[in-house]
Amino acid sequence: MKAVLQRVKSASVTVDNQLISSIGRGILVFAGVGKEDTEKDVDSMAAKILKAKLWPDETNPNASWKRNVQDIEGEVLCVSQFTLYGHLKKGNKPDFHNAADVETARRLYDRFVQKVGDLYKAERVKNGVFQAMMEVELKNDGPVGVDFRSEDGAVTIEITTDMPKSESSKSNGKTLKTQTDANGQKYVEFELPASLLE
């Protein structure tokens, strides 16, 4: 699962000129579901978003990135966004094959929004409309603190639950595991029968 978080002073979603949801200070979350995502990925993402420290400690302006949305009693606006899984490997047309199918995406996205509400406060968690043409408006909450020269700008963070995948195959009676580490490097593990180690 992928999510892009934006720290906002306010944000809203409109569909067909009707206001669907709006929040004040908090996080706007664009969330996409991948074709290999599970309920575990969804639950993990919900927890990560609520724990993400995107605000400074207001009692100490020099202490940036100390408080999460729960600490500031902010709100969360979730917007489904399958295009987070788009890529341009060949040509100029985006490829969305890594996004989950509509039925799976809807089920897991609905679980995601529900989980955020369960882990926080349901009344502080708002939602857009799945698979609708949404107009999203936001007022960025720019960074403040010693790391920055001004209050202008925006805080935008990408989070992913994608973990290195492993592939297994058989070769001459031995199990081979091809692993990919966090740096994208591949290595092979050989699992030998216990009889060969005697």
PLY file of the C-alpha trace (Angstrom):
ply
format ascii 1.0
element vertex 198
property float x
property float y
property float z
element edge 197
property int vertex1
property int vertex2
end_header
0.00 0.00 0.00
1.15 3.51 -0.74
0.14 6.83 0.77
1.13 10.44 0.28
0.58 12.60 3.35
0.21 16.36 3.22
0.20 18.46 6.36
-2.66 20.92 5.93
-4.34 23.84 7.61
-7.54 22.76 5.87
-8.67 20.42 3.10
-11.91 19.42 1.41
-13.35 17.05 -1.19
-16.09 18.03 -3.64
-17.96 15.73 -6.03
-20.34 17.13 -8.66
-20.14 20.56 -7.00
-21.25 19.13 -3.66
-19.02 19.30 -0.60
-18.45 15.74 0.59
-15.91 16.14 3.40
-13.75 18.82 4.94
-11.20 19.06 7.72
-9.29 21.74 9.53
-5.71 21.31 10.72
-4.41 17.80 10.13
-3.37 15.40 7.37
-4.67 14.92 3.85
-3.97 11.30 2.88
-3.91 10.09 -0.72
-3.99 6.29 -0.39
-3.53 3.62 -3.05
-3.90 -0.15 -2.83
-1.46 -2.42 -4.68
-2.37 -5.75 -6.26
-0.35 -7.70 -3.66
-1.62 -5.79 -0.62
-3.29 -7.58 2.27
-5.30 -6.59 5.32
-2.02 -6.61 7.25
-0.61 -3.95 4.91
-3.73 -1.83 5.38
-3.60 -2.06 9.18
0.11 -1.25 9.18
-0.43 1.81 6.98
-3.22 3.14 9.20
-0.97 2.92 12.26
2.00 4.52 10.46
-0.03 7.52 9.36
-1.32 8.23 12.84
2.18 7.92 14.32
3.94 10.05 11.68
5.54 13.03 13.45
4.91 15.90 11.06
4.59 18.84 13.47
7.05 20.65 15.73
6.80 20.82 19.49
4.89 24.06 20.00
6.56 24.61 23.37
9.98 24.43 21.68
10.06 25.96 18.17
13.54 24.51 17.61
12.22 20.95 17.99
10.88 19.96 14.57
9.11 16.70 13.74
8.04 15.90 17.30
4.24 15.58 17.21
1.77 13.45 15.26
-1.80 14.20 14.24
-3.12 12.67 17.46
-0.81 14.84 19.56
-2.19 18.02 17.98
-5.77 16.66 18.02
-5.95 17.20 14.28
-8.14 15.64 11.64
-7.50 13.18 8.81
-9.02 13.33 5.33
-8.56 10.14 3.28
-8.78 10.15 -0.51
-8.50 6.98 -2.62
-5.81 7.33 -5.29
-4.97 4.33 -7.48
-2.67 6.52 -9.60
-0.02 6.25 -6.88
0.75 2.90 -8.52
1.21 4.42 -11.96
4.64 4.31 -13.59
6.22 5.29 -16.89
8.60 2.47 -17.74
7.99 2.58 -21.48
6.64 5.44 -23.53
4.64 8.31 -22.11
1.43 6.56 -21.08
1.11 5.65 -17.39
0.88 1.95 -16.56
-1.34 1.04 -13.59
-0.88 -2.75 -13.59
0.53 -2.70 -10.04
-2.71 -1.26 -8.66
-5.27 -3.65 -7.16
-8.42 -4.52 -9.08
-11.45 -2.37 -8.26
-13.19 -4.88 -5.97
-10.06 -5.62 -3.92
-9.08 -1.96 -3.78
-12.51 -0.91 -2.53
-12.56 -3.58 0.18
-9.06 -2.82 1.44
-9.43 0.96 1.14
-12.69 0.87 3.15
-10.89 -1.21 5.77
-8.06 1.34 5.81
-10.40 4.27 6.51
-12.23 2.25 9.16
-8.92 1.28 10.81
-7.71 4.89 10.96
-10.97 5.79 12.69
-10.74 2.84 15.08
-7.15 3.68 16.06
-7.90 7.39 16.48
-11.32 9.04 16.79
-13.91 8.22 14.13
-15.36 11.74 14.19
-11.95 13.17 13.28
-11.50 10.92 10.24
-13.21 11.96 7.00
-13.37 10.28 3.60
-13.79 11.09 -0.06
-15.84 8.97 -2.49
-14.21 5.83 -3.84
-13.89 5.76 -7.66
-15.48 9.21 -8.06
-14.15 12.25 -9.91
-13.17 14.26 -6.85
-12.01 17.85 -6.60
-9.59 18.17 -3.71
-8.73 21.56 -2.26
-6.15 22.12 0.43
-4.27 24.82 2.25
-0.76 23.59 2.93
0.69 23.86 6.41
4.28 24.77 5.61
7.29 23.72 7.69
8.39 25.83 10.63
11.58 25.33 12.62
15.35 25.58 12.54
15.58 23.29 9.51
13.86 25.83 7.26
14.44 29.47 6.27
10.78 30.47 6.01
7.27 29.37 6.79
6.43 28.93 3.11
6.21 25.55 1.44
4.53 22.27 2.19
5.13 19.07 4.10
4.59 16.10 1.77
5.66 12.60 2.84
5.34 9.29 0.98
4.82 6.08 2.94
4.78 2.55 1.56
4.22 -0.86 3.12
5.97 -2.62 0.22
8.53 -5.02 1.64
11.22 -6.99 -0.18
9.62 -10.00 -1.86
11.16 -13.45 -1.95
10.91 -16.02 -4.69
11.44 -19.72 -4.18
12.34 -22.39 -6.69
13.69 -25.94 -6.71
17.06 -26.90 -8.10
18.64 -30.35 -7.81
16.66 -31.20 -4.70
17.78 -28.02 -2.92
15.51 -25.07 -2.26
16.78 -21.78 -3.65
15.48 -18.48 -2.29
16.11 -15.29 -4.18
15.80 -12.33 -1.83
15.92 -8.61 -2.48
17.28 -6.45 0.32
16.28 -2.88 1.18
18.87 -1.49 -1.24
17.49 -3.46 -4.18
20.40 -5.93 -4.20
19.52 -9.58 -4.91
21.11 -12.55 -3.19
20.42 -16.30 -3.13
19.94 -18.51 -0.09
20.49 -22.28 -0.36
18.55 -24.56 1.98
20.45 -27.84 2.26
18.90 -31.05 3.59
19.99 -31.86 7.15
21.54 -35.15 5.92
24.19 -33.20 4.03
25.27 -31.44 7.21
25.91 -34.63 9.22
0 1
1 2
2 3
3 4
4 5
5 6
6 7
7 8
8 9
9 10
10 11
11 12
12 13
13 14
14 15
15 16
16 17
17 18
18 19
19 20
20 21
21 22
22 23
23 24
24 25
25 26
26 27
27 28
28 29
29 30
30 31
31 32
32 33
33 34
34 35
35 36
36 37
37 38
38 39
39 40
40 41
41 42
42 43
43 44
44 45
45 46
46 47
47 48
48 49
49 50
50 51
51 52
52 53
53 54
54 55
55 56
56 57
57 58
58 59
59 60
60 61
61 62
62 63
63 64
64 65
65 66
66 67
67 68
68 69
69 70
70 71
71 72
72 73
73 74
74 75
75 76
76 77
77 78
78 79
79 80
80 81
81 82
82 83
83 84
84 85
85 86
86 87
87 88
88 89
89 90
90 91
91 92
92 93
93 94
94 95
95 96
96 97
97 98
98 99
99 100
100 101
101 102
102 103
103 104
104 105
105 106
106 107
107 108
108 109
109 110
110 111
111 112
112 113
113 114
114 115
115 116
116 117
117 118
118 119
119 120
120 121
121 122
122 123
123 124
124 125
125 126
126 127
127 128
128 129
129 130
130 131
131 132
132 133
133 134
134 135
135 136
136 137
137 138
138 139
139 140
140 141
141 142
142 143
143 144
144 145
145 146
146 147
147 148
148 149
149 150
150 151
151 152
152 153
153 154
154 155
155 156
156 157
157 158
158 159
159 160
160 161
161 162
162 163
163 164
164 165
165 166
166 167
167 168
168 169
169 170
170 171
171 172
172 173
173 174
174 175
175 176
176 177
177 178
178 179
179 180
180 181
181 182
182 183
183 184
184 185
185 186
186 187
187 188
188 189
189 190
190 191
191 192
192 193
193 194
194 195
195 196
196 197
